Amino acid sequence: MTDQVKATKMLQTRELGDRSFRAGQVDTIEIPRGYSIANLIFRLTATLSRAAGASAGAGKDLTGAQLVKRIEIRKNGREVIKALDFESLMRFNQMRKGTLPEWALSAAWTGYGALSTTTFALSAVLNFEMWNSISQLDTIFDSSSRNGIAALDLVIYWGQLSDVMTPAYNPASGGVTADVTPNLSVAVQEYVDPDALAGEYLENREYSIRRSITATNPKEQQSISPSNWFRQFILKTYADGVQRSDILNNIIIRSGSQVFKNHKAETLRQLNKTDMGTETALTGYYLLDFCPDGHLSRMLATQGFSDLVIEMDVTKQGTDCVVEIFPNELVKLPGTA
């Protein structure tokens, strides 16, 4: 075998299994170790009904995704690499690929009236390799012991059936029921690279910071711990369970007096539509990308910063008003070159 063939990275896909919905419970799937993980692929299916008797409410954005409250990737039992809700993950897929992943309903889940036996099918991809990147292999996840990985787990936090509806939904009786128990199937895409060296990859982390907006404020501030590199930040705005584009007016990312981003929110949202190639501008989503051309060398390097602040001009809407911030942080592991 030639050195060139030995150095080839083959991308393989294998199923990790299925888990059935357990309201409010947690399931764990052990992720096989030894290869370099590119993506995890999810498909959620269900058949749901909605009883009569409610007087308000509606299905949430990407109705059905809320059955999976959160997905976490943990290494060595405690360190969280990824922590995202399924609904946001699907929108991130749309932003990164220009098209929404599978979201198929047999009947429109609008309003709050009675609906019977609606079938749902939703898909999403959780990326480790960097999307839209010139050097995406720099961020695949080395799951082997050479990278200090003794355990790697996918943790699934299930929501409630009623979570698919906005908080205003409160039926007199019945509510949302499952005709067929929801099921989540999981597959992994990984590169077979037994000759890889330890420390080749940056760790591609995603998580969320939830900030409640209690009053209109031209200088609402959220501090981010400066220590690593940041590819992008996504902001998601919603009130009373519904995405809205009238909460955020302006966004600044700065350290001290140095400003890295300063955008009017609506201008940014419309610019995102053009850059992402989506059919419409996404309601309540704002992407601030430091590497729009795919060169990771343009990431925001925060090593040595005294602080990192996201400053927002916000208008409080509704009762429970929220700005959720999703950093995409790349971590250089200890001991790497």
C-alpha positions as CSV (number, residue, x, y, z in Angstrom):
1,M,0.0,0.0,0.0
2,T,1.4,3.4,-1.0
3,D,1.8,6.3,1.5
4,Q,-0.8,8.2,-0.5
5,V,-3.4,5.5,-0.1
6,K,-2.6,5.1,3.6
7,A,-3.2,8.8,4.1
8,T,-6.6,8.7,2.5
9,K,-9.5,9.5,4.8
10,M,-12.6,7.5,3.9
11,L,-15.9,8.8,5.0
12,Q,-18.2,6.1,6.4
13,T,-21.7,6.2,7.8
14,R,-23.2,3.9,10.4
15,E,-26.3,3.7,12.4
16,L,-26.0,4.2,16.2
17,G,-29.6,3.2,17.0
18,D,-33.0,4.6,17.9
19,R,-34.6,5.9,21.1
20,S,-38.3,6.2,21.8
21,F,-39.8,9.3,23.3
22,R,-40.0,9.5,27.1
23,A,-41.6,12.7,28.3
24,G,-39.3,14.8,30.4
25,Q,-36.7,12.0,30.6
26,V,-33.1,11.6,29.4
27,D,-31.5,9.0,27.2
28,T,-27.9,8.3,26.4
29,I,-26.3,6.7,23.4
30,E,-22.6,5.8,23.6
31,I,-20.8,7.0,20.5
32,P,-18.2,4.5,19.3
33,R,-14.7,5.8,19.5
34,G,-11.6,5.4,17.4
35,Y,-12.4,7.4,14.3
36,S,-12.7,11.1,13.4
37,I,-16.3,12.3,13.6
38,A,-17.6,14.6,10.9
39,N,-21.4,14.7,11.7
40,L,-24.2,13.1,13.6
41,I,-27.4,12.7,11.6
42,F,-30.8,12.7,13.3
43,R,-34.3,11.8,12.1
44,L,-37.3,12.3,14.4
45,T,-40.7,10.8,13.5
46,A,-44.1,10.9,15.4
47,T,-47.8,10.8,15.0
48,L,-49.6,13.3,17.1
49,S,-53.2,14.5,17.8
50,R,-54.5,17.6,19.4
51,A,-57.7,17.7,21.4
52,A,-60.5,20.3,21.1
53,G,-61.2,22.8,23.9
54,A,-58.3,25.3,23.7
55,S,-58.9,29.0,23.2
56,A,-55.5,30.1,22.2
57,G,-52.0,29.0,21.1
58,A,-50.5,27.5,17.9
59,G,-47.8,25.1,16.8
60,K,-44.3,26.4,17.4
61,D,-41.8,27.1,14.6
62,L,-40.8,23.7,13.0
63,T,-43.6,22.0,15.0
64,G,-42.5,18.7,16.3
65,A,-38.8,19.6,16.8
66,Q,-39.6,20.6,20.4
67,L,-40.1,16.9,21.4
68,V,-36.2,16.9,21.6
69,K,-35.6,19.6,24.1
70,R,-31.8,19.4,23.9
71,I,-29.0,17.4,22.4
72,E,-25.6,17.2,24.1
73,I,-22.3,15.7,23.2
74,R,-20.2,14.9,26.3
75,K,-16.6,13.7,26.4
76,N,-15.2,11.8,29.4
77,G,-18.6,12.0,31.2
78,R,-18.5,15.7,32.0
79,E,-17.2,18.0,29.3
80,V,-19.9,19.3,27.0
81,I,-18.8,19.8,23.3
82,K,-22.3,20.5,21.8
83,A,-25.5,21.6,23.5
84,L,-28.4,22.6,21.2
85,D,-32.1,22.3,20.9
86,F,-33.5,20.4,17.9
87,E,-35.5,23.4,16.6
88,S,-32.6,25.7,16.5
89,L,-30.3,23.0,15.0
90,M,-32.7,22.6,12.1
91,R,-32.7,26.4,11.4
92,F,-28.8,26.4,11.7
93,N,-28.8,23.6,9.0
94,Q,-31.0,25.9,6.8
95,M,-28.6,28.8,7.4
96,R,-25.5,26.8,6.5
97,K,-26.9,24.9,3.5
98,G,-29.4,27.4,2.1
99,T,-32.3,24.9,2.5
100,L,-34.4,23.6,5.4
101,P,-33.8,20.0,6.2
102,E,-36.7,17.6,6.2
103,W,-39.8,18.9,7.9
104,A,-42.8,16.9,6.7
105,L,-46.3,17.1,8.3
106,S,-49.4,15.3,6.9
107,A,-51.5,18.3,8.0
108,A,-50.7,21.9,8.8
109,W,-50.3,22.2,12.6
110,T,-51.7,25.8,12.8
111,G,-54.1,27.3,15.3
112,Y,-55.3,25.5,18.4
113,G,-58.3,23.5,17.3
114,A,-58.6,19.7,17.2
115,L,-56.3,17.8,14.8
116,S,-56.1,14.0,14.5
117,T,-53.3,11.7,13.6
118,T,-50.8,14.1,12.1
119,T,-47.6,12.4,11.1
120,F,-44.3,14.2,11.5
121,A,-40.8,13.6,10.0
122,L,-37.9,15.9,10.8
123,S,-34.2,15.7,10.1
124,A,-31.1,17.5,11.3
125,V,-27.4,17.3,11.1
126,L,-25.0,18.1,14.0
127,N,-21.7,19.2,12.5
128,F,-18.3,18.7,13.9
129,E,-16.5,19.4,10.6
130,M,-16.8,23.1,9.9
131,W,-19.5,24.0,7.4
132,N,-18.8,26.2,4.5
133,S,-15.1,26.1,5.3
134,I,-12.0,25.9,3.1
135,S,-10.4,23.5,5.7
136,Q,-13.3,21.7,7.2
137,L,-11.1,18.7,8.1
138,D,-9.3,20.9,10.6
139,T,-12.3,20.6,12.9
140,I,-13.4,16.9,12.7
141,F,-13.6,15.4,16.1
142,D,-10.8,12.9,17.0
143,S,-12.7,10.4,19.2
144,S,-9.7,8.1,19.9
145,S,-7.8,7.6,23.1
146,R,-4.8,9.4,21.4
147,N,-6.9,12.5,22.0
148,G,-7.6,11.7,25.6
149,I,-11.1,10.4,24.9
150,A,-12.1,7.6,27.3
151,A,-15.9,8.1,26.9
152,L,-18.1,9.9,24.4
153,D,-21.8,10.1,24.8
154,L,-24.8,11.6,23.0
155,V,-27.3,12.8,25.6
156,I,-30.9,13.3,24.5
157,Y,-33.2,15.4,26.7
158,W,-36.8,14.8,25.8
159,G,-39.4,17.6,26.1
160,Q,-43.2,17.2,26.7
161,L,-45.8,16.5,24.0
162,S,-47.3,19.9,24.8
163,D,-44.0,21.6,24.0
164,V,-44.9,21.6,20.3
165,M,-47.4,24.3,21.1
166,T,-46.8,27.9,22.2
167,P,-47.2,28.7,25.9
168,A,-50.7,30.3,25.3
169,Y,-52.0,26.8,24.5
170,N,-54.0,25.5,27.5
171,P,-56.8,23.1,26.5
172,A,-59.6,22.4,28.9
173,S,-58.9,18.7,28.5
174,G,-56.9,16.3,26.4
175,G,-54.1,18.4,25.0
176,V,-51.5,16.9,22.7
177,T,-51.3,13.1,22.6
178,A,-49.1,10.6,20.7
179,D,-50.9,8.1,18.4
180,V,-47.5,6.6,17.5
181,T,-44.7,7.1,20.0
182,P,-42.1,9.6,18.7
183,N,-38.8,8.0,17.7
184,L,-35.3,9.5,17.2
185,S,-32.8,7.6,15.0
186,V,-29.1,8.5,15.0
187,A,-26.3,7.9,12.6
188,V,-22.7,9.0,12.6
189,Q,-20.5,10.0,9.7
190,E,-16.8,9.5,10.4
191,Y,-13.5,9.5,8.7
192,V,-11.4,6.3,8.9
193,D,-7.9,7.5,9.6
194,P,-6.0,5.0,11.8
195,D,-2.7,6.8,11.1
196,A,-3.9,10.2,12.2
197,L,-1.8,12.0,14.8
198,A,-3.0,13.3,18.1
199,G,-3.9,17.0,18.3
200,E,-4.6,17.5,14.5
201,Y,-8.0,19.1,15.1
202,L,-9.6,22.1,16.6
203,E,-12.6,21.3,18.8
204,N,-15.8,22.8,17.2
205,R,-18.1,23.7,20.1
206,E,-21.7,25.1,20.0
207,Y,-23.9,26.0,23.0
208,S,-26.5,28.6,24.0
209,I,-26.7,31.5,26.4
210,R,-30.3,32.5,27.2
211,R,-30.8,36.2,28.2
212,S,-34.2,37.3,29.4
213,I,-35.2,40.8,28.3
214,T,-37.0,42.5,31.1
215,A,-37.1,46.0,29.7
216,T,-36.4,48.0,26.6
217,N,-32.7,48.8,26.7
218,P,-30.3,50.4,24.1
219,K,-27.3,48.8,25.8
220,E,-28.3,45.3,26.9
221,Q,-25.0,43.4,27.4
222,Q,-23.9,39.8,27.5
223,S,-20.4,38.9,28.4
224,I,-18.6,36.0,26.7
225,S,-15.5,34.3,28.2
226,P,-12.6,35.3,26.0
227,S,-10.0,32.5,25.6
228,N,-10.4,30.8,22.2
229,W,-11.4,31.4,18.6
230,F,-14.9,32.3,17.5
231,R,-16.2,31.5,13.9
232,Q,-19.6,33.0,14.4
233,F,-22.4,34.0,16.7
234,I,-26.1,33.4,16.0
235,L,-28.8,35.3,17.9
236,K,-32.3,34.1,18.1
237,T,-35.1,36.4,19.4
238,Y,-38.5,35.3,20.6
239,A,-41.3,36.3,23.0
240,D,-43.9,34.0,24.5
241,G,-42.5,31.1,22.5
242,V,-42.8,32.8,19.1
243,Q,-39.8,34.0,17.0
244,R,-40.0,37.8,16.4
245,S,-37.9,40.3,14.4
246,D,-39.0,43.4,16.4
247,I,-37.0,42.7,19.5
248,L,-33.4,43.3,18.3
249,N,-32.6,46.7,16.8
250,N,-28.8,46.7,16.8
251,I,-25.9,44.4,17.6
252,I,-22.3,45.2,18.5
253,I,-19.5,42.7,19.3
254,R,-16.6,44.4,21.0
255,S,-13.7,44.1,23.4
256,G,-13.2,47.2,25.4
257,S,-13.4,50.1,22.9
258,Q,-12.5,47.9,19.9
259,V,-15.5,47.0,17.8
260,F,-15.5,43.9,15.6
261,K,-19.2,44.0,14.4
262,N,-21.8,46.7,14.4
263,H,-25.0,45.9,12.6
264,K,-28.5,47.2,12.4
265,A,-30.5,44.1,13.1
266,E,-32.9,44.2,10.2
267,T,-30.2,45.1,7.7
268,L,-28.2,42.1,9.0
269,R,-31.2,39.8,8.8
270,Q,-31.8,40.7,5.2
271,L,-28.1,40.4,4.4
272,N,-28.1,36.9,5.9
273,K,-30.9,36.0,3.4
274,T,-28.6,36.9,0.5
275,D,-25.5,35.3,2.0
276,M,-27.2,32.1,3.0
277,G,-29.2,31.7,-0.1
278,T,-32.5,31.1,1.7
279,E,-35.9,31.8,0.1
280,T,-36.8,34.3,2.8
281,A,-35.2,36.1,5.7
282,L,-35.5,33.9,8.8
283,T,-37.8,35.5,11.4
284,G,-35.9,36.2,14.6
285,Y,-32.5,34.8,13.5
286,Y,-29.3,36.9,13.1
287,L,-25.9,35.5,11.9
288,L,-22.7,37.3,12.6
289,D,-19.9,35.4,10.7
290,F,-16.2,36.2,10.9
291,C,-15.3,33.8,8.1
292,P,-17.9,34.3,5.3
293,D,-15.3,33.3,2.7
294,G,-14.6,30.0,4.5
295,H,-11.1,30.8,5.6
296,L,-10.8,29.9,9.3
297,S,-7.7,32.1,9.6
298,R,-10.2,35.0,9.8
299,M,-11.8,33.8,13.0
300,L,-12.0,36.2,16.0
301,A,-9.1,35.3,18.2
302,T,-9.8,36.3,21.7
303,Q,-6.7,35.1,23.5
304,G,-5.4,37.9,25.7
305,F,-8.6,39.9,25.6
306,S,-9.7,41.5,28.9
307,D,-13.4,41.0,27.9
308,L,-15.7,40.1,25.0
309,V,-19.1,41.7,25.0
310,I,-22.2,41.4,22.8
311,E,-24.1,44.7,23.2
312,M,-27.7,44.8,22.0
313,D,-30.3,47.5,21.5
314,V,-33.4,45.6,22.4
315,T,-37.2,46.4,22.6
316,K,-39.1,44.2,25.1
317,Q,-42.0,42.5,23.5
318,G,-44.7,40.3,25.1
319,T,-44.3,38.8,28.5
320,D,-41.4,36.3,28.3
321,C,-39.0,38.1,26.0
322,V,-35.7,36.3,25.2
323,V,-32.5,36.8,23.2
324,E,-30.7,33.5,22.9
325,I,-27.0,33.6,21.8
326,F,-25.3,30.7,20.2
327,P,-21.5,31.0,20.0
328,N,-19.5,28.8,17.7
329,E,-16.2,28.4,19.5
330,L,-13.1,26.6,18.3
331,V,-10.9,25.3,21.1
332,K,-7.2,24.4,20.8
333,L,-6.7,21.3,22.9
334,P,-4.0,21.3,25.6
335,G,-0.7,20.0,24.3
336,T,-1.4,20.5,20.6
337,A,1.1,22.1,18.3
